[in-house]
C-alpha cells in the first residue's frame, strides 16, 4: 500500500482507539491490508473518514496512551477522564501485560485494565484525600497517576502519551531521583500529584517514598490513636531475623520524622527489572478446582509459573508460621505474592512484608483487661490454628530460635506509647502464640 500508515497513526489522526481502527478496517469503512510489519491503513481513506460527519451516538473522546512495562510496549489504551473509563486498543505484548488485563484470546479487557489501575492508585479512604483531590482539580484518585506517567516503585509499568517518545531509562524512579528534599516535607500527601511514586502507593495507612541516593525507602505511618503498627513492623523484623534467611523478608526499622512523627521505614525490595504481582492477580488466571482448598489453588498457581512445588510450600510455610506468632490479621491476597523479572519473565516469591496489623493492635482496654487474644487469620483460614496446619514444609523451622522472643518483642514495643499493662498483655499473648506453634508443628 503506497500511501499506507500504521494502525496507531490512523488512530491518532481519527482520535479513536487502535481497536476502533481495526474494527473499521474489518467492516470496510477504512482501506487497509496486513503486511509483514503489521497492518497498514490507507492515508487517503483516513482523510476521507475525517471529513465524514460522525454517526449518531456518543463518540469516544479521550487521551490515548501506550502502556509500557519498562522498555517494552504492552498495549494501547484510551482514557476518558469525564467517566473515568478505559478503552483498551491493540495488545502488543500480552505476556508482559498486567495479569487480568488481557483475555485468553489476546484482547485487552476494559474492566481488568480499570481494576488494575485503580488498585495502583491511592484509595479515596486515605486521610486527607478529599482535600487533595480538590486542590488538584480532580474527581477520582485514579486520575492522579496520570500526573506522573503512572510510574511506580512496585512494578515497572508506566504510560507513554501517544505523541511522546519518552525512554524508560530517563523517567523511571528506580534510577532517577524524585520528590522534594527530606527536610522540606510538611505532611504525608505533599508530593501526591507531583512527579513522585506516592501517586501509586495503595493502602489506607499514610505512605511516602523517600529517595536517599541510590536507595528507595518506603515510610509508613499508623492509625491516629496508637503507634503500635509502626513498632509491630520492627517486632516482625526481629522475628523474621531469628527464623528466616535475609532474602525471605523485608526489614523494617522505626524512625522519627520531624514532620511525619513515628514511622516504619523499609527498602524497596525490587530491582529495576522486576515487578511485584500480588497473589490476587496471580490467581486471576487460575480457576479453583472442585474440592481444592484456597491453599491448594495458590500452590498450583505458583507451580504453573515455574516455581518448584517444595519451594512454594516452604515459602508459604514461612509466611504462615511467622504470621501465626505475630497474630497477623491482614495477610490478604494483595500483601503477599510473587515477583516477576520483566526481561526473562521468570518468577520468584516476594519477601514477606507488611505485618503492622498484628499483635492485637486494635484491641480496646476492655479486651485487654479480659485477656482477649482472639483474632482472625488470613488468607487460608480465619481460624489461626487451622491455618497453621497448612504449613507443610518445615525443614527450615527451628523452634529453639523462639526462646526469649516475647521479651525481645516487648522491649521493642516499649519504645512506643504503650502503657505497662498493655505490654504485659502482649507478652503473654506472644507466649501463647509461640506455644500454639510449637504444639502444632513440633
Secondary structure, 3 states (H helix, E strand, C coil): CCCEEEHHHHHHHHCCCHHHHHHHHHHCCCCEEEECCEEEEEHHHHHHHHHCCCCCCCCCCCEEEEEEECCEEEEEEEEECCCCEEEEEEECCHHHCCCCCECCCCCECHHHHHHHHHHCCCCCCCCCHHHHHHHHCCCCHHHHHHHHCCCCCCCCEEEEECCCCCCHHHHCCCCCCCCCCHHHCCCCCCCCCCCCHHHHCCCCCCEEEEEECCEEEEEECCCCCCCHHHHHHHHHHHHHHHHCCHHHECCEEEEEECCCEEEEEEECCCCCCEEEEEHHHHHHHCCCCCCCCHHHHHHHHHHCCCCCHHHHHHHHHHHHHHHHHHCCCCCCCCCCEEEEECCCCCEEECCECCCCCCCCCCCCHHHHHHCCCCCECCCCCCEHHHHHCCCCCCCCCCHHHHCCHHHHHHHHHCCCCCCHHHHHHHHHHHHHHHHHHHHHHC
